[in-house]
Amino acid sequence: MNELVTIKTSPFISDLAVAKSYLESENILCFIKNEHTSLLYPFFSNNSGAQLQVPLADAKRAIKLLIEGGLARKEDYEE
């Protein structure tokens, strides 16, 4: 199995759901880690919220698509 990496974090599941749907339409497999935990216990996740994860091999393409689609900012990924 390919390693999963987090490419977007949000306390709002709806933001991640839209991004997930967009990436899936581009044939990128996605998962929302801590989706249910964040909904049921929003204050127990140390304000990190849920995380959108993709396979490591698709991470760069997924990030590029999120930026191009207006679902993320380039600044979010600069180190």
One Martini backbone bead per residue (centre of mass of N, CA, C, O) as a GRO file, in nm:
protein
   79
    1MET     BB    1   0.098   0.035   0.019
    2ASN     BB    2   0.056   0.360   0.002
    3GLU     BB    3   0.154   0.637   0.134
    4LEU     BB    4   0.012   0.878   0.339
    5VAL     BB    5  -0.066   1.231   0.297
    6THR     BB    6  -0.094   1.552   0.407
    7ILE     BB    7  -0.251   1.846   0.228
    8LYS     BB    8  -0.502   1.913   0.429
    9THR     BB    9  -0.637   2.134   0.683
   10SER     BB   10  -0.951   2.130   0.882
   11PRO     BB   11  -1.231   2.219   1.085
   12PHE     BB   12  -1.386   2.187   0.803
   13ILE     BB   13  -1.536   1.936   0.638
   14SER     BB   14  -1.648   2.080   0.386
   15ASP     BB   15  -1.376   2.164   0.264
   16LEU     BB   16  -1.269   1.871   0.229
   17ALA     BB   17  -1.502   1.757   0.059
   18VAL     BB   18  -1.456   1.936  -0.186
   19ALA     BB   19  -1.161   1.857  -0.237
   20LYS     BB   20  -1.211   1.555  -0.266
   21SER     BB   21  -1.402   1.567  -0.507
   22TYR     BB   22  -1.209   1.708  -0.698
   23LEU     BB   23  -0.981   1.494  -0.692
   24GLU     BB   24  -1.157   1.253  -0.781
   25SER     BB   25  -1.221   1.383  -1.064
   26GLU     BB   26  -0.885   1.342  -1.107
   27ASN     BB   27  -0.803   1.049  -0.999
   28ILE     BB   28  -0.773   1.092  -0.677
   29LEU     BB   29  -0.710   0.944  -0.396
   30CYS     BB   30  -0.908   0.992  -0.089
   31PHE     BB   31  -0.886   1.106   0.259
   32ILE     BB   32  -1.049   1.158   0.582
   33LYS     BB   33  -0.897   1.231   0.862
   34ASN     BB   34  -1.094   1.263   1.141
   35GLU     BB   35  -1.389   1.317   1.063
   36HIS     BB   36  -1.562   1.207   1.305
   37THR     BB   37  -1.404   1.324   1.540
   38SER     BB   38  -1.442   1.626   1.460
   39LEU     BB   39  -1.753   1.619   1.483
   40LEU     BB   40  -1.780   1.503   1.785
   41TYR     BB   41  -1.468   1.630   1.881
   42PRO     BB   42  -1.350   1.939   1.824
   43PHE     BB   43  -1.162   1.981   2.102
   44PHE     BB   44  -0.965   1.703   2.073
   45SER     BB   45  -0.772   1.803   1.806
   46ASN     BB   46  -0.594   2.061   1.856
   47ASN     BB   47  -0.711   2.236   1.608
   48SER     BB   48  -0.652   2.048   1.341
   49GLY     BB   49  -0.855   1.861   1.259
   50ALA     BB   50  -0.890   1.752   0.957
   51GLN     BB   51  -0.748   1.528   0.697
   52LEU     BB   52  -0.618   1.540   0.380
   53GLN     BB   53  -0.547   1.241   0.195
   54VAL     BB   54  -0.277   1.105  -0.001
   55PRO     BB   55  -0.080   0.966  -0.199
   56LEU     BB   56   0.245   1.034  -0.237
   57ALA     BB   57   0.247   1.014  -0.557
   58ASP     BB   58  -0.004   1.254  -0.561
   59ALA     BB   59   0.065   1.517  -0.403
   60LYS     BB   60   0.167   1.730  -0.608
   61ARG     BB   61  -0.082   1.722  -0.792
   62ALA     BB   62  -0.294   1.787  -0.576
   63ILE     BB   63  -0.186   2.063  -0.495
   64LYS     BB   64  -0.200   2.192  -0.772
   65LEU     BB   65  -0.509   2.157  -0.803
   66LEU     BB   66  -0.597   2.319  -0.554
   67ILE     BB   67  -0.476   2.585  -0.649
   68GLU     BB   68  -0.613   2.603  -0.932
   69GLY     BB   69  -0.913   2.563  -0.789
   70GLY     BB   70  -0.917   2.746  -0.513
   71LEU     BB   71  -0.857   2.542  -0.240
   72ALA     BB   72  -0.573   2.682  -0.231
   73ARG     BB   73  -0.257   2.808  -0.134
   74LYS     BB   74   0.066   2.845  -0.201
   75GLU     BB   75   0.151   2.936   0.092
   76ASP     BB   76   0.069   2.659   0.233
   77TYR     BB   77   0.349   2.511   0.082
   78GLU     BB   78   0.556   2.689   0.196
   79GLU     BB   79   0.891   2.689   0.367
   0.00000   0.00000   0.00000
